[in-house]
Amino acid sequence: MLTRDVKTARKIWTVPQAFQFCERLTYDHYENFPVASLFFPKDKRRYVCAIYSFARIADDFADEPGLTPAERIESLNEWDEQLVDSYRGHAQHPVFVALRETVDRFEIPIELFHHLLHAFRMDVTTHRYETFEDVLEYCEHSANPIGRLMLLLFNYRSEGSMQQSDLICTALQLTNFWQDVSVDLQKDRVYIPLDDIR
């Protein structure tokens, strides 16, 4: 379900309605979330759903069939504009109504979401990586922000915790790449460094 497929601009979303929207989107899109959510305290789950929904829709924009790369980038840029507007107190889409409540409660910097959007733009524009360092740079934007966001939800803010989380998230992302080589290849994406293939 993409943002343009829901009638979001025609109504004013209350915070509870916005979180319900995110929860439905999350459970509809991620088959493992009902199990994974058991590891989160009940009072944190709706905030996780808000973050997931932001990333889920952005990922759909990056992969949406039938659009040119330029159109996908335009969709991501519009999503970015809505993100900035929400930080300025002007959230309209239900995802950003819920996200605004989340970032206010946990003092989440906008840069973490910008990193994720940068990774989704890379999904559109970059399908091969020359070196392992290039792959690590992608992980820095695509995986590491998720770990940092989860730490902030649990009020872990030390730089040491953030650095350890980065290492774990990068390792998980690399594992996912190696596990899904054939799946990524169907999307014309190769995350094994070309230096290692030649």
C-alpha positions in Angstrom: 0.0 0.0 0.0 1.7 3.2 -1.2 1.0 6.6 0.2 -0.8 7.7 -3.0 -3.2 4.7 -2.7 -4.7 5.9 0.5 -6.9 8.9 1.0 -4.7 10.6 3.5 -5.1 14.3 2.5 -8.9 14.3 2.8 -9.1 13.7 6.5 -7.4 14.8 9.7 -5.8 11.8 11.4 -5.8 11.6 15.2 -2.8 10.1 16.8 -4.6 6.9 17.8 -5.9 6.5 14.2 -2.4 7.1 12.8 -0.9 4.5 15.0 -3.7 2.0 14.0 -2.9 2.7 10.3 0.8 2.0 10.9 0.0 -1.2 12.8 -2.2 -2.5 10.0 0.4 -1.7 7.4 3.1 -3.4 9.4 1.2 -6.6 10.1 0.0 -6.7 6.4 3.4 -6.3 4.9 5.8 -8.2 7.2 5.0 -11.8 7.7 7.5 -12.2 10.6 6.5 -9.1 12.6 3.8 -10.8 14.7 6.6 -13.1 16.1 9.3 -10.4 16.2 6.9 -8.0 18.0 6.8 -10.4 21.0 10.4 -9.3 21.8 9.2 -5.7 22.2 7.4 -4.5 25.3 3.7 -3.8 24.5 4.1 -0.1 25.1 6.9 0.2 22.5 5.3 -1.8 19.7 3.3 1.1 18.2 6.4 3.2 17.9 8.2 0.4 16.2 5.3 0.2 13.8 5.5 3.9 13.0 9.2 3.6 12.1 8.6 0.4 10.1 5.8 2.0 8.2 8.0 5.0 7.2 10.7 2.7 5.9 8.2 0.2 4.3 6.5 2.8 2.2 9.9 4.4 1.2 11.1 0.9 0.2 8.0 0.4 -1.9 8.7 3.7 -3.7 12.2 2.5 -4.5 11.0 -0.8 -5.9 7.6 0.1 -7.4 7.2 -1.6 -10.7 6.1 0.4 -13.8 7.9 3.6 -12.8 11.1 5.0 -14.2 14.1 5.6 -11.9 13.4 9.3 -12.1 9.8 8.8 -11.0 10.9 6.6 -8.1 13.4 9.2 -7.0 10.6 11.8 -7.2 8.4 9.7 -4.9 11.2 9.4 -2.4 11.9 13.1 -2.6 8.2 13.8 -1.8 8.3 11.4 1.1 11.4 13.2 2.3 9.6 16.6 2.1 6.7 15.1 4.2 9.3 14.0 6.7 10.8 17.5 7.0 7.3 18.9 7.3 6.4 16.5 10.1 9.5 17.7 12.1 8.2 21.2 11.6 4.8 20.2 13.1 2.9 19.9 9.9 2.2 16.1 9.5 -0.7 15.1 7.4 -0.1 11.5 6.2 -0.9 9.0 9.0 2.6 7.6 9.0 4.0 11.0 9.8 1.3 11.8 12.4 2.5 8.6 14.2 6.1 9.3 13.5 5.9 12.8 14.8 4.5 11.5 18.1 7.4 8.9 18.1 10.2 11.4 17.5 8.9 13.8 20.0 8.6 11.2 22.7 12.0 9.7 22.2 13.9 12.8 20.8 14.9 11.1 17.6 17.0 13.2 15.2 15.8 13.5 11.6 19.3 12.5 10.3 18.5 8.8 11.0 15.5 8.9 8.7 17.5 10.8 6.1 20.1 8.1 6.1 17.4 5.5 5.3 16.1 7.6 2.5 19.6 7.9 1.1 19.8 4.1 1.1 16.5 3.9 -0.8 17.8 6.3 -3.4 20.9 4.2 -3.7 18.6 1.2 -4.4 17.3 3.1 -7.4 20.6 4.5 -8.7 23.2 2.0 -7.7 23.0 -1.7 -8.6 26.6 -2.7 -8.4 29.4 -1.9 -5.8 33.0 -1.9 -6.8 34.6 -2.5 -3.4 33.7 -3.9 0.0 34.1 -0.4 1.4 31.3 0.7 -1.0 29.0 -2.0 0.4 29.8 -1.0 3.9 28.9 2.6 3.0 25.5 1.3 1.9 25.1 -0.6 5.1 25.9 2.6 7.0 22.7 4.2 5.5 20.4 1.2 5.1 21.0 -0.9 8.3 22.8 1.1 11.0 20.1 3.7 11.4 17.5 1.0 12.3 19.6 -0.2 15.2 20.1 3.3 16.4 16.4 4.0 16.2 15.7 0.9 18.3 18.2 2.0 20.9 16.6 5.4 21.2 13.2 3.8 21.7 14.7 2.1 24.8 16.6 5.2 25.9 20.1 3.9 25.1 22.0 6.9 23.9 25.7 6.3 24.6 28.1 6.5 21.7 29.5 3.1 22.7 26.1 1.5 22.4 25.5 3.2 19.0 28.8 1.9 17.7 28.2 -1.6 18.9 24.7 -1.5 17.3 26.3 -0.3 14.0 28.6 -3.4 13.9 25.7 -5.8 14.6 23.4 -4.2 12.0 26.1 -4.1 9.3 26.8 -7.8 10.0 23.1 -8.6 9.7 22.8 -6.7 6.5 25.8 -8.4 5.0 24.3 -11.8 6.0 21.1 -10.9 4.3 22.9 -10.0 1.2 24.8 -13.3 1.0 21.6 -15.2 1.8 19.6 -13.4 -0.9 22.0 -13.3 -3.8 19.6 -14.8 -6.3 16.6 -12.7 -5.1 18.7 -9.5 -5.5 19.9 -10.6 -8.9 16.3 -10.8 -10.1 16.1 -7.1 -9.2 19.4 -6.5 -11.1 21.2 -5.8 -7.8 24.5 -7.3 -6.8 25.8 -6.6 -3.3 28.9 -8.7 -3.7 31.8 -6.4 -4.4 32.8 -6.5 -8.1 36.4 -6.6 -6.9 35.7 -10.1 -5.4 33.9 -11.3 -8.5 36.5 -10.4 -11.1 
